Amino acid sequence: MSPPLNLHAKFLKLGKFSLSCFTTTVIKMLINLAKNAILTRLLGPEARGAFGLLNATPSLVVSFGNLGFGLGTVFLITKNKADLGVITGNALLYSILHGILLACFGALFIYYEDSFVGGHNHLLTVILPFMVAGIPVLLAQNMGFDLLLGTQDIHYMNMINIIATLLPLVGILAFWFITGDLLLSASWAWLGSMAVVAITAFIHVIRRSASLHTSIPLMKEAFSFGLRGNISQFANAIVRRVDILFLSHYHGMQEVGFYAAAVSISELLLTLPSSIAEPFMPIVMGMEKDDGAYFSSMLIKYVLAVMSVICLLLALFCKPILLLMFGKEFIPSIAPLLWLLPGMLPLALYQFLKADMYRLNHPGLLSWVSVIAMAANILLNFLLIPRYGTSGAAIASSISYTISTGLLFICYCRLTSIPAKNLLILNKNDIALIKNTMFKILQRGAKKD
C-alpha cells in the first residue's frame, strides 16, 4: 500500500494535537499522582474502596444507558452531516431528558447493588446519594467532551481536562474544611467538578454555534450509528469496572482499596497512547479508506514499540513506585499491579483499532468483539476472584484485554488486507517518516517562539 499524499500533513496535525494532549496528560498525571497519594493515604484501604465504588457505579450506568448518542454525535460532526447548532441542540436536549431517566434507572440499580456488595456498609450511607446524582452529571460531562472531540477543539478540551483533574483536589480540601469528613468531601468534590466541566464544555460549543436547534431525523441518525457501537462501550465499561463489584462482594472494601491503587498506577501507562488516540479518532474518521488504513497502521506500530518498553520498565520498578505513592500499607497492591501489566499493552492498541472500526463503519463488529471479551471477563472474575482476590481480578482483566484486542486485530487485518507484520514491526521507512515529522513539529514550534 502506498502512502497517501497528505500523510505528512495528517501526521503534523496529529502530532500537534498529540503534543498538546500529552502535555495535558502529563500535567493531569502529576495532579492525579498527588491527589491519589493524598486521598489514598488519608482515607485508608476501606474508605478508598468506597470511593472507588462511587467512581465505578455511575460509569457503568452511563455506559449501559447512553444509547451511543455521544459516539453518533462525533460521527455526524466529523462527516459534516449537519450544522453544529443543530447537533449541539440535540446533545443538550438529550443530556437533560436522558440524564433524568438514567438517574431513575441508576437509583434502582444502586438499590440492588447495595445487597450485592455484601450488606449495607456504613460507608455506603455516605456515597449512595452521590452515586445517583453523579449519573446525569457524568452523562452531561461525557456529552460535552464528545462535542469538543468531534469539532477537533482539542486544545480547549485539554484545558478543561486539566481543570477537571485539578478541581477535585481543590474541592476536597475546601469541603474537608467545611464538613470535617474526608470521604464526604471527596464525594462532593467529585460531583461538583464534573458539573463545572460539563457546563463549561457546553457553553464553549454553544458560543461557536450560530443558533441552537433540534432535529428528530438527525437524532435518529446519531442513534442509528451510536447504538451499534454502544454495546461495545458498555461491554468495555463492564470489563474495566465490574471486577470492583466482585471484589467488594467477596472480599470487602479493603481489598477494593488495594486493587484500586494497583489500577491507578497501571493506567498511568496509558498516558502516551491515550494522548495520541484522542485526537486520532476524529482525524482518521474523516479520511478515505486506503489513506486511513495506512495512517492507522503506522500509528499502531509506533505505539506498540514504545509501550513495550514502558511496560517493561514499570514491571522492574513497580515496588518503589507504589511505596513512594501510597506507602507500606499498600504492599498487597504489588501482586495485582504485576498481573495487570500484561493487559496494558493490548489495551493501548485497542484504542486505535476501535477508531478504525468506526471509520470503516463497523461499530457492530466492534460490539460483538467487546461482548465476547465481556463474557470472558465476567466468567473469569467469577472463577478467580473468590479464590485469588485482587490477583484474580487483575488476571481476568489482562486476559479480557488481550482477547478483545486480539479479535479486533484479526478483523482489522481481514477488512483492510494489511498483513499482520505490517502492523507490528517497524521498518527503516517508518522510523525515517516519524523522525521527519517530529523535526517539522519542533521546527514550527521554534519559529513560533
N, C-alpha and C positions, 0 to 999 in steps of 0.2 A: 504494500500500500504506500503510495507516495504521499509526502507531507502536504497539507493544504498551503496555498499561497499566503494566507494570512495567519499562519501558525505563530510567527514571531509576535504579531500584534496581539493575538489571543494570550500568548504567554506573558507578554508585557502587562496586559490588563489584569490577568490573573495574579501575576507577580506583585503588581501594585496593591491590589486588594488583599492578597495573602499577607504581604508585609504589614499592612495595616491591621489585619486580623491577628497576625502572630504577635505583633506588639501589644495589641489589646489583650490577647490571651495570656501573654506573659505577665502583664500588669494584673489581670484577673487572678492568675495563678498565685502570684505573690500575696495578693489580698486574701485569697482563699486559704493559702497556707497559714497566714496569721489568724484568720477567722477560725479555721478548723482546729488549729492548735489551741487557741484560747478557749474556744467553745468546748472542745473535747476534754481538755484538762479540767475546766471548771464544772462541766456537767457530770463527768464520770461516765462509765460504760452504760449504766441503766438509763439515765436521762438522755444520753446521747443516742441510745437506741430508740427512745420515744420520739426524739426529734427527727431521726432517720425515717421512722414510720410516718410522721407528719409530711415529710417531703415526698414519700413514695406513693401514698394513697391518692391524693388529688391527681398526681401524674397518671396513675392507672385509669382513673375515671375519665379524665380528659382524653387520654389516648384512645380509650374504648368508644367514647361517645361523641367525638368531634366530627365524625362522618367524613373526614378527609377534606373538609371545606378549605382549610388553610393550604393544603397541597394543591387543590384545584385553583385557588386564587393565584398562587405562584405561577402555575401553568398558564392561566389566562393572561397574566401580565407579561410573561416572557414571550408569549406568542402574539402579543398585541391584539388580543381579541376584542377589547372594548376600552372606552375612556376610563382613565384612572378614577375619576369621580364616581362613576357607576360601581366599579369594583370595590372602592373604599366604602361607599354607602351600603353595599351588600354585606361587607365584612362587619361594619358597625352594627347593623341590624341583627345579623347572625350572632355576634358576640353577646348582645343583650338578651335576646329571646332564648337562644340555646343555652346560654350561661345559667339562666334561671331554671331551665328544665334539667340541666345536668346537676345543679345543686340539689334539687329534689331527689334525683336518682342517687346522687352521692350520699345523701343522708341515709337512705335505705341501705346502700352498700356498706356504709360505715357501721350501721347498727348491727349487721350480721358479722362484719369484720371484728367487732368488739368481742364476740364469742369465739371467733377463730383464733385470736391471738392468745388464747389461753386464760380467759377470765378477765374481769374488769380491773386492770391495774390502776392504781391511784394516779399514775402519770397520764393515763388516757383521759381522765377528767379535765385535765388542763388543755390537751391538744385537740379533743374532738370538735369543739366549735370552730377551731381554725381549719380543720380538715374540710368541713362543709363550706365555709366562707372562701377557702382558697381555691375551690373548683372553678367558679365562674371567673375569678380574678386571673387564675392561671390560663384559662381559655382565652381571655382578652389579651393577656401578655403575649401568648403564642401567636395570636392573630396579628398583633401589631408587628412582631418580628417577621412574620410571613410577608406582610405588605412591604416592609423595608427590604427584605431579601429579593422579592420579585422585582422591585424597582431598581435593584442594584445600588441602593443607597447604603453601601457597605460602611462608609466612614461614619455616618451618623449612627448606624446600627452598632458599630463598635463603641462609639461614645456612650450610648445609653447602656451598653453591655457593662462597661466599667462602672457606671452609676449603679446598675443593678447588683453588681458584686460588692461595691463599697457600702451602699445604703444599709444592708442588713447588719454589718459590723458596727456602724454608727448608731443604728437603731437599737441594737442590743444594749449598748452602753447607756443610751438615753432612757429606754424603758426600764432597764435594771435599776437606774437611779430612782425611778418613779415607783415601780412595783416591788422591788427587792426580791423578785422571783426570777431566776435566770432562765428557766425553761419557758415561762410565760413571756418574758421579754424577747427571747429568741423567736417565739411564735408570732408575736406582734410585729417584730421587725421583718420576718419572712413575708407576712401577708402585706404589710404596708409597702415594702419595696416592690413587690410585683404590681401593686396598684399604681404606684408612681410611674413605673416603666411602661405599663400598658397605656396610661393616659398620655404620656409623653410621645410614644410612638404614633398613636392615632392622631394627635394634634399636628405632628410634623407632616404626616402624609396628607391630612385634610388640607393643610395650607398649600400643598402642591397641586391640589385638585381645583379646577375652576368652580365646580359646584357638586354637591352630593346628590346622587340619585340612586334608586334601586331598580333592579331589573330581574323579574322572576325567571325569564328564559336563561339569563346569564347565571343566575344562581343554580339552575338545573344543570347547566354545563359544568360549573365548578364541582357540583356534587357528583356528576357523572364520571369525571376524571378522578376526583378525590376518593370516592367510595371504593374504587378498585385498588387504591393504594392504602386506604385507611386500615384495612385488615393487617397490612404489613406494619404500619405504625403501632397499632395496638399490640400485635404479637411481639414486636421488638421491645415495647414497654414492659410486657409481661416477663420476657426473658431478663430484662435489666432490673426488675423490681420485685417479682413475686418471691424470690428467694428470701427477702426480708420477712415476708409474711410467714413463710415456712419456719424460718429461724425463730421468730417470736413465738410461734405456736409450740414448737418442740423444745426450745432451749431458753426462752426468756429474753428480756430486753438487754441483759448484759452481753450475751453472745451477738445480738444485733449490733451493739455498740462496737465490739471488736471487728465485726465484719464491715461495718460502715467505715471504720478507719482504714481498713485494707483497701476497700473500693476507692476511697477518696485519693489514696496515693496511686493506685494502679491507673486511675482515669487521668492522672496528670500526663501519662504517656500520650494521650490523645490530643494534647495541646497543639502539636505541629500539624498532624493530619486534619484536625478539625478546622484550624485556621485556613487551610487550603480548600477543604471540602465545602466550606460555607459559601464563598464566592464562586467556587467551581460549578455548583449546581445551576444557578441562573445563566451562567455563561454557556455551559455545554448544552443546556436545554434549547438554547436559541440557535444551535449550529446544525448544519446539514449532516446526514447520516455518516458519510465517509470521513468528513472532517472531524466530526465529534468522536468517532471511533479511534482515529489516530491520536487526537488530543488526549483522550482518556487513557489510552494505553501508555502514553509517555508518562503521565502523572502517576499511574499505578506503580510503574517500575521504580520511580524515584522514591515514592513513599515507602515501598517495600524495603528498599535498600537502607534507607535512613532509620526506619522503625526497627529493623532487625538489630542494629547497633544499640539503639536506645533501650530496647527490651533487655538486651544482654547486660548493659551497664546497671540497670535498676536491679536485676537479679543479683548482681555482685554486691551492690551497696544498699540493699533494701533495709537491712537491720539498723545500721547507723542513721539512715534517713528517718525510719519510723521512731527510733528512740529520741532523735532530735525534735521531731514534730510533736509526738504525743506522750513520751515518757515511758518508763519501765512498766507502768500499769497496763500498757497495751502490747506487751510482748506476745500474747496469744494471737495478735493480728498478723504476725510474720508468716505463719503457715498458709493462711488463705491468700495472702498477698502473692506468695510464690506460685500458688496454684492458679491465680488469676492471670499471671503474666503471659502464659502461652496463648490465651484468648485475646489479648490486646492487639496482637499483630493482625489476625484476620478481621477483628473489629474495625481497625483503622482502614483496611482496604474496602470493607463493606460499604463505607460511605460513598466511595467513588463509583463502585459498581451499581449502587442504588440509584445515584443520579443519572447514570447512563440508561438504566431501565426506564426511568421517567422520560428521558429524551427519545427513546425508541418506542414510546407509547405502550409499554408493557408493565404498568403498575400491578395488573392482576397476577402476572407471573411472579413478581416480587412478593406479592401477598401469599401465594402458595408456598414459596420457599420459607417465608417467615413463619407460617403456620406449622410447617414441619419442624422447624427449629424450636418453636414454642412448645409443641407436643413433647419433643425430646427433652426440653428443659424441665417441664413440669414433672415428667416421669423420673428424670434423674434426681430432681430435688426431693421427690417423694421417697426414692430409694436411698439416697446418700445422706441427706441432712439429718434424719433421726439418728443415724449411727455415727457419722463423721462431723456433724456440726458445721462450723464455718468452713472447714476444708472441703466438706462435701458440697456446700453451696458454691464455692469457688470452682471446683472441678466441673460441676454441672454447667456453670456459666461458660467456662472456657470451651467445653465440648460443644455447647449450643452455638457459640460464636463461630466456631470452626465449621460446623455443619452448614449454617446459613451462608457463610461466605464461600465455602466450597461449592455448594449447589449453584449459587449465583454466578460463580466464576465459570462453571461448566456451561450454564445457559448463555452467558455473555459471549464466550468463545464461539458457540454454535450460531448465535444470532449475527455476530459481526464477522465470522470466518477468520478471526485473528488467532493464529497458533498460540498455545499456552505459553511457549517460551518467549514470545514477543511481549507478553505481559509481565514476565518475571525477571528477565535478565537484561541488564543494561549493556549496551554496546558503545563503541567509541563515538558514533554519531550522536547518540543520546546525551552523552556526557558533554560533548562539544556544544550541542544546542543549549543545554541548560547553563553552561558557562557564559556563552554569548548573551543569553537573555538576562542573566544576573548582572553581567557587566553593563548592559544597556540601562537596566533599572537603577544601578548605583550611579551611572554616568548622568542620568537625568536628575537624580536626587542631588548630585554635586552641583549641577548647573543651576538648580533652583536656589541652592544655598548661596 
